[in-house]
Amino acid sequence: MRRARLSRLPSALALACGALLACAACSGSGGAPVKAPARAQGEAPAPQREAPIAPTQASPGPAAPSPDFLGKRPATSLLSGRLAVRLPEGARIEARARSIMAAAEPDEEETRVVLDAGDERFVMMASELFALGGKDPEGGVRAAMAADFPGGSATAEPLRLSDEQLRAWAVFPGSTNRGSVAIPVLGLYVLHPDGFVQRLAFYVNPPAAKDAAGCSALAAGAGDLPEAPGELPRCTAFARAIAATVSAGPRRIDAGGGERAIKGQGSEDSFLVKVPAGASTALQRGPDFTVHRVRLPAELGAPQSAIGIYVGDHPSFQYNQNEAKVTPTLRPGKVFGKAMSWQVWPMSPTRVMAEAIVPHPKIKGLMVHLFAGAADDKALAPLLDVAASLRAP
């Protein structure tokens, strides 16, 4: 099967590698990874050790002043209109490098911003997490950021943005590895008015960390920046000034329950599927395949349950690509109104997968590969119900 990455909440290491570089060692295919630390399609990240993060305040927190160098800059759309941000002059939107046989990350799910100054590089990655803020979004931020800084310390605090519709939390790394290919200097979690959370991650490359404060060339035109924590305080202050300009865009995620139409392969091909309230759907187009993702409601920091629906002519079971040899068990099910069998297998001690490959109900030669990932059998069951509701109009 042509590879199409279906998971969100990426690890900081994998995201930073693809964010900052375009080399063969770091820019992946965008595919369904089968080697650690990447994850199989439909799978949420494996639990990692919790990093200590300082408690946040109950108040919105102080705003990071927007310096003059951003005050008159136009707003740039992120994530196809979910957010907007003011960027320094010279910044550009540039997608991550990928294999020519892989599907590009949809604009609705990822926006990568790059700024170069000499040999210094600054990258901002905006990601739609498809996770809800819930009743305790600050707690969700702590849980999510623990995966980004395993074994290290970080501090988190509310950050009041220029747009009062949004709530946001800035996360500051506690230590810096200046030799890393991508050095995180700031994380930002944004709670959108529609209840979903987006993540902005800010990185610099090693040349930007060569002086004590960092980013001497990148931030040369920024003037005096408010003091920031961390081992590269000028890089962090530069990132925080950009983060403070984030505002809400007009696009909202449709999270209503009921039957939805999803695209198949080609302009005339489509399916109908029933999803529960709070679920989100997303489309990813490859060179000769289409993948839809249906994610069930989950709060930030909690395990996600998701099912992928691949339509194309080269499917292959993911368990065959797993590093460890696994023997799936069969489970009866139904797809497109017909009885079939799921191949169910343990991805990890905290993750179970179910897969099936069936013929396209209308187009000869095309196949439909369904792959679902959840924390356990109980969480897997609603995904199989989603699959059972699939029909071709």
LUMDOGU-6434 format. One record per residue (C-alpha): residue in three letters; residue number from 0; x, y, z. Coordinates in nm, 4 decimals, padded with zeros to 6 digits. Layout:
REM residues N
['Ala',NUM,[X,Y,Z]]
...
//
This chain:
REM residues 393
['Met',0,[00.0000,00.0000,00.0000]]
['Arg',1,[00.1213,00.3483,-00.0780]]
['Arg',2,[00.2008,00.5111,00.2486]]
['Ala',3,[-00.0134,00.7770,00.4095]]
['Arg',4,[00.0492,00.8844,00.7651]]
['Leu',5,[-00.2719,00.8687,00.9634]]
['Ser',6,[-00.1715,00.9519,01.3146]]
['Arg',7,[-00.1507,01.2829,01.4897]]
['Leu',8,[00.0147,01.3993,01.8108]]
['Pro',9,[00.3601,01.3320,01.6614]]
['Ser',10,[00.6618,01.2865,01.8830]]
['Ala',11,[00.8844,01.5903,01.9108]]
['Leu',12,[01.1807,01.3984,01.7671]]
['Ala',13,[01.0027,01.2770,01.4538]]
['Leu',14,[00.8324,01.6100,01.3917]]
['Ala',15,[01.1448,01.8167,01.4457]]
['Cys',16,[01.3474,01.5975,01.2137]]
['Gly',17,[01.1044,01.6413,00.9259]]
['Ala',18,[01.0407,02.0034,01.0130]]
['Leu',19,[01.3958,02.1313,00.9957]]
['Leu',20,[01.5723,01.9175,00.7403]]
['Ala',21,[01.5253,01.7955,00.3856]]
['Cys',22,[01.7889,01.5235,00.3943]]
['Ala',23,[01.7336,01.1543,00.3355]]
['Ala',24,[01.8083,01.0744,00.6971]]
['Cys',25,[01.5386,01.3001,00.8381]]
['Ser',26,[01.2680,01.3757,00.5825]]
['Gly',27,[01.0451,01.0703,00.5835]]
['Ser',28,[00.8098,00.9530,00.3133]]
['Gly',29,[00.5120,01.0768,00.5087]]
['Gly',30,[00.4152,00.7122,00.5107]]
['Ala',31,[00.2753,00.4681,00.7560]]
['Pro',32,[00.5908,00.4174,00.9613]]
['Val',33,[00.6892,00.0761,01.0847]]
['Lys',34,[01.0029,00.1579,01.2833]]
['Ala',35,[01.0348,00.3265,01.6203]]
['Pro',36,[00.9752,00.6017,01.7078]]
['Ala',37,[00.7185,00.6222,01.4289]]
['Arg',38,[00.3803,00.4525,01.4498]]
['Ala',39,[00.1644,00.2356,01.2305]]
['Gln',40,[-00.1311,00.3914,01.0532]]
['Gly',41,[-00.4219,00.4842,01.2720]]
['Glu',42,[-00.2147,00.4597,01.5858]]
['Ala',43,[-00.1777,00.7188,01.8589]]
['Pro',44,[00.1603,00.7708,02.0278]]
['Ala',45,[00.2812,00.5168,02.2795]]
['Pro',46,[00.2897,00.6380,02.6395]]
['Gln',47,[00.6193,00.7832,02.7522]]
['Arg',48,[00.7609,00.8897,03.0848]]
['Glu',49,[00.6018,01.2023,03.2181]]
['Ala',50,[00.8211,01.5098,03.2208]]
['Pro',51,[00.7820,01.7488,03.5126]]
['Ile',52,[00.5956,02.0581,03.3997]]
['Ala',53,[00.5345,02.3480,03.6326]]
['Pro',54,[00.1720,02.4148,03.7291]]
['Thr',55,[-00.0007,02.6842,03.5276]]
['Gln',56,[-00.1955,02.9758,03.6594]]
['Ala',57,[-00.5748,02.9887,03.6505]]
['Ser',58,[-00.5624,03.3335,03.4883]]
['Pro',59,[-00.5097,03.3847,03.1136]]
['Gly',60,[-00.1534,03.4910,03.1866]]
['Pro',61,[00.0468,03.7866,03.0654]]
['Ala',62,[00.0597,03.8622,02.6970]]
['Ala',63,[00.3955,03.8512,02.5239]]
['Pro',64,[00.4234,04.1963,02.3632]]
['Ser',65,[00.4219,04.1956,01.9854]]
['Pro',66,[00.7324,04.3905,01.8812]]
['Asp',67,[00.7226,04.6484,01.6030]]
['Phe',68,[00.8824,04.4073,01.3594]]
['Leu',69,[00.5533,04.2121,01.3517]]
['Gly',70,[00.3020,04.4871,01.4197]]
['Lys',71,[00.2476,04.5813,01.0537]]
['Arg',72,[00.2984,04.2380,00.9024]]
['Pro',73,[-00.0024,04.0809,00.7252]]
['Ala',74,[-00.1705,03.7805,00.8805]]
['Thr',75,[-00.0770,03.4455,00.7237]]
['Ser',76,[-00.3280,03.1611,00.7208]]
['Leu',77,[-00.2376,02.8356,00.8947]]
['Leu',78,[-00.4050,02.4962,00.8588]]
['Ser',79,[-00.6303,02.6111,00.5741]]
['Gly',80,[-00.7911,02.8872,00.7729]]
['Arg',81,[-00.8007,02.7407,01.1237]]
['Leu',82,[-00.5529,02.9983,01.2573]]
['Ala',83,[-00.3609,03.3008,01.1360]]
['Val',84,[-00.0247,03.4419,01.2457]]
['Arg',85,[00.1983,03.7401,01.1705]]
['Leu',86,[00.5362,03.6269,01.0432]]
['Pro',87,[00.8712,03.8042,01.0103]]
['Glu',88,[00.9693,03.9329,00.6690]]
['Gly',89,[01.1243,03.6567,00.4601]]
['Ala',90,[00.9324,03.3731,00.6257]]
['Arg',91,[00.7739,03.1302,00.3814]]
['Ile',92,[00.5383,02.8357,00.3889]]
['Glu',93,[00.7190,02.5245,00.2687]]
['Ala',94,[00.5888,02.1689,00.2996]]
['Arg',95,[00.8063,01.8952,00.4417]]
['Ala',96,[01.0003,01.6841,00.1948]]
['Arg',97,[00.8393,01.3492,00.1113]]
['Ser',98,[00.8781,01.0494,-00.1151]]
['Ile',99,[00.7233,01.0934,-00.4605]]
['Met',100,[00.5152,00.7817,-00.3891]]
['Ala',101,[00.3793,00.9122,-00.0594]]
['Ala',102,[00.0840,01.1336,00.0144]]
['Ala',103,[00.1535,01.4926,00.1138]]
['Glu',104,[00.0299,01.6044,00.4512]]
['Pro',105,[-00.3057,01.7792,00.3991]]
['Asp',106,[-00.2972,02.1563,00.4437]]
['Glu',107,[-00.5806,02.1185,00.6932]]
['Glu',108,[-00.3533,01.9124,00.9173]]
['Glu',109,[-00.0078,02.0671,00.8876]]
['Thr',110,[00.1546,02.3975,00.7946]]
['Arg',111,[00.5317,02.4388,00.7974]]
['Val',112,[00.6870,02.7873,00.8081]]
['Val',113,[01.0575,02.8384,00.7372]]
['Leu',114,[01.2777,03.1441,00.7920]]
['Asp',115,[01.6447,03.1503,00.6938]]
['Ala',116,[01.9104,03.4061,00.7848]]
['Gly',117,[02.2510,03.3029,00.6546]]
['Asp',118,[02.3127,02.9541,00.7883]]
['Glu',119,[02.0569,02.9962,01.0678]]
['Arg',120,[01.7167,02.8374,01.0210]]
['Phe',121,[01.3936,02.8831,01.2167]]
['Val',122,[01.0935,02.6542,01.1623]]
['Met',123,[00.7393,02.6714,01.2933]]
['Met',124,[00.5198,02.3635,01.2589]]
['Ala',125,[00.1450,02.4122,01.3025]]
['Ser',126,[-00.0531,02.0898,01.3514]]
['Glu',127,[-00.4212,02.0131,01.3931]]
['Leu',128,[-00.4327,01.7588,01.6737]]
['Phe',129,[-00.7981,01.6585,01.6321]]
['Ala',130,[-00.8148,01.6506,02.0115]]
['Leu',131,[-01.0651,01.8312,02.2310]]
['Gly',132,[-00.9693,02.0678,02.5103]]
['Gly',133,[-01.2334,01.9175,02.7379]]
['Lys',134,[-01.2977,02.0279,03.0942]]
['Asp',135,[-00.9289,02.0504,03.1882]]
['Pro',136,[-00.7292,02.1749,02.8891]]
['Glu',137,[-00.4317,02.2685,03.1090]]
['Gly',138,[-00.4148,01.9093,03.2315]]
['Gly',139,[-00.4284,01.7947,02.8703]]
['Val',140,[-00.1360,02.0222,02.7860]]
['Arg',141,[00.0711,01.8653,03.0649]]
['Ala',142,[-00.0114,01.5141,02.9497]]
['Ala',143,[00.0625,01.5901,02.5845]]
['Met',144,[00.3875,01.7753,02.6528]]
['Ala',145,[00.5151,01.4920,02.8727]]
['Ala',146,[00.5558,01.2911,02.5522]]
['Asp',147,[00.7560,01.5716,02.3915]]
['Phe',148,[01.0064,01.6054,02.6763]]
['Pro',149,[01.0558,01.2560,02.8230]]
['Gly',150,[01.3064,01.2555,03.1021]]
['Gly',151,[01.3539,01.6306,03.0912]]
['Ser',152,[01.2009,01.9321,03.2568]]
['Ala',153,[00.9808,02.1932,03.0966]]
['Thr',154,[00.7708,02.4820,03.2207]]
['Ala',155,[00.4252,02.5780,03.1001]]
['Glu',156,[00.2315,02.8974,03.1436]]
['Pro',157,[-00.0782,03.0556,02.9916]]
['Leu',158,[-00.0070,03.2991,02.7097]]
['Arg',159,[-00.2643,03.5642,02.6285]]
['Leu',160,[-00.2849,03.5999,02.2539]]
['Ser',161,[-00.3887,03.8982,02.0447]]
['Asp',162,[-00.7217,03.7235,01.9789]]
['Glu',163,[-00.9348,03.6897,02.2928]]
['Gln',164,[-01.1351,03.4075,02.1321]]
['Leu',165,[-00.8385,03.1789,02.1894]]
['Arg',166,[-00.6809,03.0293,02.4988]]
['Ala',167,[-00.3190,02.9248,02.4759]]
['Trp',168,[-00.0375,02.7733,02.6793]]
['Ala',169,[00.3300,02.8257,02.6054]]
['Val',170,[00.5698,02.5441,02.6950]]
['Phe',171,[00.9391,02.6185,02.7428]]
['Pro',172,[01.1989,02.3389,02.7168]]
['Gly',173,[01.4038,02.3021,03.0303]]
['Ser',174,[01.7282,02.2063,02.8610]]
['Thr',175,[01.8823,02.2422,02.5158]]
['Asn',176,[02.0887,01.9980,02.3129]]
['Arg',177,[02.2715,02.2378,02.0826]]
['Gly',178,[02.3992,01.9500,01.8733]]
['Ser',179,[02.0536,01.8208,01.7861]]
['Val',180,[01.9493,01.8498,01.4213]]
['Ala',181,[01.6367,02.0343,01.5368]]
['Ile',182,[01.6357,02.2238,01.8648]]
['Pro',183,[01.2941,02.2970,02.0196]]
['Val',184,[01.2717,02.6457,02.1681]]
['Leu',185,[00.8969,02.6835,02.2301]]
['Gly',186,[00.5708,02.4902,02.2122]]
['Leu',187,[00.2266,02.6459,02.1959]]
['Tyr',188,[-00.1082,02.4752,02.2490]]
['Val',189,[-00.4077,02.6731,02.1246]]
['Leu',190,[-00.7670,02.6026,02.2244]]
['His',191,[-00.9890,02.7012,01.9319]]
['Pro',192,[-01.3445,02.8354,01.9814]]
['Asp',193,[-01.4836,02.5118,01.8355]]
['Gly',194,[-01.3227,02.3142,02.1204]]
['Phe',195,[-01.0376,02.1494,01.9253]]
['Val',196,[-00.6685,02.2047,01.9999]]
['Gln',197,[-00.3865,02.3005,01.7645]]
['Arg',198,[-00.0154,02.2790,01.8381]]
['Leu',199,[00.2563,02.5149,01.7173]]
['Ala',200,[00.6137,02.3936,01.7625]]
['Phe',201,[00.9138,02.6211,01.7107]]
['Tyr',202,[01.2615,02.4918,01.6259]]
['Val',203,[01.6043,02.6234,01.5290]]
['Asn',204,[01.9046,02.4501,01.3757]]
['Pro',205,[02.2512,02.4199,01.5386]]
['Pro',206,[02.3986,02.7301,01.3653]]
['Ala',207,[02.1230,02.9369,01.5291]]
['Ala',208,[02.2422,02.8082,01.8671]]
['Lys',209,[02.6089,02.8906,01.8225]]
['Asp',210,[02.6050,03.2047,02.0391]]
['Ala',211,[02.4973,03.2300,02.4008]]
['Ala',212,[02.1472,03.3764,02.3529]]
['Gly',213,[02.0879,03.2186,02.0126]]
['Cys',214,[01.9356,03.3428,01.6869]]
['Ser',215,[02.1742,03.6345,01.6406]]
['Ala',216,[02.0987,03.6553,01.2662]]
['Leu',217,[01.7363,03.5398,01.2694]]
['Ala',218,[01.6297,03.7922,01.5325]]
['Ala',219,[01.8614,04.0728,01.4210]]
['Gly',220,[01.5724,04.2896,01.3029]]
['Ala',221,[01.3432,04.2163,01.5945]]
['Gly',222,[01.4775,04.4851,01.8253]]
['Asp',223,[01.4475,04.4459,02.2008]]
['Leu',224,[01.2492,04.1346,02.2886]]
['Pro',225,[01.0912,04.0596,02.6279]]
['Glu',226,[01.3023,03.8355,02.8483]]
['Ala',227,[01.2388,03.4637,02.7983]]
['Pro',228,[01.3518,03.1491,02.9816]]
['Gly',229,[01.5672,02.8711,02.8479]]
['Glu',230,[01.9231,02.8182,02.7322]]
['Leu',231,[01.8555,03.0040,02.4047]]
['Pro',232,[01.6534,03.2945,02.5441]]
['Arg',233,[01.6656,03.5133,02.2329]]
['Cys',234,[01.5408,03.2275,02.0130]]
['Thr',235,[01.2646,03.1597,02.2630]]
['Ala',236,[01.1690,03.5277,02.2857]]
['Phe',237,[01.1637,03.5492,01.9053]]
['Ala',238,[00.9330,03.2467,01.8859]]
['Arg',239,[00.7102,03.3754,02.1663]]
['Ala',240,[00.6675,03.7120,01.9937]]
['Ile',241,[00.5435,03.5316,01.6828]]
['Ala',242,[00.3203,03.3027,01.8901]]
['Ala',243,[00.1543,03.6008,02.0586]]
['Thr',244,[00.0149,03.7174,01.7215]]
['Val',245,[-00.1855,03.3970,01.6617]]
['Ser',246,[-00.5542,03.4547,01.5929]]
['Ala',247,[-00.8533,03.2373,01.5072]]
['Gly',248,[-00.9369,03.1763,01.1429]]
['Pro',249,[-01.2844,03.1251,00.9983]]
['Arg',250,[-01.2689,02.7493,00.9426]]
['Arg',251,[-01.4294,02.5187,01.1982]]
['Ile',252,[-01.4148,02.1392,01.2268]]
['Asp',253,[-01.7438,01.9670,01.1571]]
['Ala',254,[-01.7910,01.7456,01.4631]]
['Gly',255,[-02.1588,01.6711,01.4239]]
['Gly',256,[-02.2745,01.3113,01.4400]]
['Gly',257,[-02.4598,01.1264,01.1667]]
['Glu',258,[-02.3926,01.0110,00.8146]]
['Arg',259,[-02.1196,01.1875,00.6171]]
['Ala',260,[-02.0047,01.1612,00.2580]]
['Ile',261,[-01.6363,01.0827,00.2026]]
['Lys',262,[-01.4460,01.0782,-00.1248]]
['Gly',263,[-01.3148,00.7605,-00.2794]]
['Gln',264,[-01.0715,00.7389,-00.5690]]
['Gly',265,[-01.1734,00.9712,-00.8510]]
['Ser',266,[-01.4263,01.2503,-00.8814]]
['Glu',267,[-01.7258,01.0171,-00.9138]]
['Asp',268,[-01.6337,00.7801,-00.6313]]
['Ser',269,[-01.7721,00.8347,-00.2819]]
['Phe',270,[-01.8950,00.6501,00.0268]]
['Leu',271,[-02.1296,00.7257,00.3130]]
['Val',272,[-02.0281,00.6545,00.6734]]
['Lys',273,[-02.1951,00.7123,01.0108]]
['Val',274,[-01.9863,00.8799,01.2807]]
['Pro',275,[-02.0667,00.9739,01.6416]]
['Ala',276,[-02.0924,01.3335,01.7586]]
['Gly',277,[-01.7500,01.4836,01.8237]]
['Ala',278,[-01.5786,01.2744,01.5558]]
['Ser',279,[-01.3635,01.4392,01.2915]]
['Thr',280,[-01.2869,01.3316,00.9363]]
['Ala',281,[-00.9935,01.4253,00.7148]]
['Leu',282,[-00.8868,01.3488,00.3582]]
['Gln',283,[-00.5365,01.2726,00.2282]]
['Arg',284,[-00.4712,01.2303,-00.1450]]
['Gly',285,[-00.1779,01.0319,-00.2786]]
['Pro',286,[-00.0524,00.9972,-00.6356]]
['Asp',287,[-00.2826,00.6989,-00.7048]]
['Phe',288,[-00.4771,00.6446,-00.3821]]
['Thr',289,[-00.7024,00.8244,-00.1368]]
['Val',290,[-00.7114,00.7907,00.2405]]
['His',291,[-00.9827,00.9122,00.4746]]
['Arg',292,[-00.9356,00.9275,00.8483]]
['Val',293,[-01.2160,00.9139,01.1012]]
['Arg',294,[-01.1084,01.0035,01.4545]]
['Leu',295,[-01.3431,00.9447,01.7448]]
['Pro',296,[-01.3776,01.2124,02.0158]]
['Ala',297,[-01.0778,01.2265,02.2517]]
['Glu',298,[-00.9436,01.4916,02.4851]]
['Leu',299,[-00.5915,01.6277,02.4559]]
['Gly',300,[-00.3398,01.3913,02.6147]]
['Ala',301,[-00.5747,01.0899,02.6070]]
['Pro',302,[-00.5327,00.7928,02.3678]]
['Gln',303,[-00.6955,00.8507,02.0311]]
['Ser',304,[-00.9024,00.5996,01.8363]]
['Ala',305,[-00.8935,00.6317,01.4595]]
['Ile',306,[-00.9825,00.4338,01.1505]]
['Gly',307,[-00.8288,00.4818,00.8087]]
['Ile',308,[-01.0096,00.4077,00.4832]]
['Tyr',309,[-00.7654,00.3594,00.1947]]
['Val',310,[-00.8966,00.3368,-00.1627]]
['Gly',311,[-00.6473,00.2292,-00.4284]]
['Asp',312,[-00.4984,-00.0668,-00.6092]]
['His',313,[-00.1912,-00.1493,-00.3964]]
['Pro',314,[-00.3053,-00.2234,-00.0398]]
['Ser',315,[-00.0991,-00.4324,00.2017]]
['Phe',316,[-00.1566,-00.5357,00.5605]]
['Gln',317,[00.0295,-00.3303,00.8159]]
['Tyr',318,[00.1016,-00.6264,01.0420]]
['Asn',319,[00.3279,-00.7629,00.7674]]
['Gln',320,[00.5359,-00.4443,00.7964]]
['Asn',321,[00.5655,-00.4576,01.1732]]
['Glu',322,[00.9187,-00.5075,01.3072]]
['Ala',323,[00.8096,-00.7838,01.5421]]
['Lys',324,[00.6442,-01.0873,01.3839]]
['Val',325,[00.2762,-01.1006,01.4787]]
['Thr',326,[00.0006,-01.3506,01.4095]]
['Pro',327,[-00.3372,-01.1756,01.3826]]
['Thr',328,[-00.6569,-01.3282,01.5128]]
['Leu',329,[-00.9730,-01.3275,01.3038]]
['Arg',330,[-01.2830,-01.1396,01.4157]]
['Pro',331,[-01.6110,-01.1411,01.2231]]
['Gly',332,[-01.7422,-00.8111,01.0944]]
['Lys',333,[-01.9330,-00.6398,00.8181]]
['Val',334,[-01.8340,-00.3830,00.5544]]
['Phe',335,[-02.0460,-00.2530,00.2658]]
['Gly',336,[-02.3293,-00.4733,00.3863]]
['Lys',337,[-02.1301,-00.7955,00.3509]]
['Ala',338,[-01.9782,-01.0281,00.6073]]
['Met',339,[-01.5986,-01.0252,00.6306]]
['Ser',340,[-01.3171,-01.0903,00.8783]]
['Trp',341,[-01.0943,-00.8442,01.0609]]
['Gln',342,[-00.7280,-00.9197,01.1237]]
['Val',343,[-00.6730,-00.8088,01.4848]]
['Trp',344,[-00.3245,-00.7821,01.6322]]
['Pro',345,[-00.1405,-00.6119,01.9209]]
['Met',346,[00.0663,-00.3174,01.8072]]
['Ser',347,[00.2045,-00.2732,02.1604]]
['Pro',348,[00.0967,-00.3496,02.5170]]
['Thr',349,[-00.1217,-00.0373,02.5008]]
['Arg',350,[-00.2352,-00.0466,02.1385]]
['Val',351,[-00.4471,-00.2857,01.9321]]
['Met',352,[-00.4976,-00.2772,01.5565]]
['Ala',353,[-00.7633,-00.4222,01.3261]]
['Glu',354,[-00.7281,-00.4456,00.9478]]
['Ala',355,[-00.9298,-00.5686,00.6521]]
['Ile',356,[-00.8884,-00.5493,00.2753]]
['Val',357,[-01.2053,-00.5836,00.0667]]
['Pro',358,[-01.2957,-00.5200,-00.2990]]
['His',359,[-01.4365,-00.1809,-00.3900]]
['Pro',360,[-01.8153,-00.2245,-00.3998]]
['Lys',361,[-01.8537,-00.0520,-00.7382]]
['Ile',362,[-01.5216,-00.0138,-00.9219]]
['Lys',363,[-01.3517,-00.3291,-01.0504]]
['Gly',364,[-00.9817,-00.3518,-00.9679]]
['Leu',365,[-00.9872,-00.1044,-00.6780]]
['Met',366,[-00.9526,-00.2223,-00.3197]]
['Val',367,[-01.0507,-00.0736,00.0147]]
['His',368,[-00.8078,-00.1188,00.3048]]
['Leu',369,[-00.9525,-00.0448,00.6491]]
['Phe',370,[-00.7177,-00.0085,00.9448]]
['Ala',371,[-00.8247,00.0880,01.2937]]
['Gly',372,[-00.6143,00.1637,01.6013]]
['Ala',373,[-00.7269,00.2003,01.9632]]
['Ala',374,[-00.5997,00.1566,02.3172]]
['Asp',375,[-00.7767,-00.1764,02.3741]]
['Asp',376,[-01.0552,-00.4024,02.2473]]
['Lys',377,[-01.3240,-00.1953,02.4166]]
['Ala',378,[-01.2052,00.1227,02.2438]]
['Leu',379,[-01.1669,-00.0662,01.9147]]
['Ala',380,[-01.5321,-00.1722,01.9005]]
['Pro',381,[-01.6758,00.1722,01.8032]]
['Leu',382,[-01.4283,00.1905,01.5138]]
['Leu',383,[-01.5516,-00.1411,01.3776]]
['Asp',384,[-01.9054,-00.0045,01.4078]]
['Val',385,[-01.7987,00.2913,01.1917]]
['Ala',386,[-01.6638,00.0472,00.9328]]
['Ala',387,[-01.9872,-00.1535,00.9407]]
['Ser',388,[-02.1814,00.1604,00.8532]]
['Leu',389,[-01.9891,00.2140,00.5260]]
['Arg',390,[-02.2032,00.2050,00.2146]]
['Ala',391,[-02.1752,00.3121,-00.1450]]
['Pro',392,[-02.4644,00.5376,-00.2528]]
//
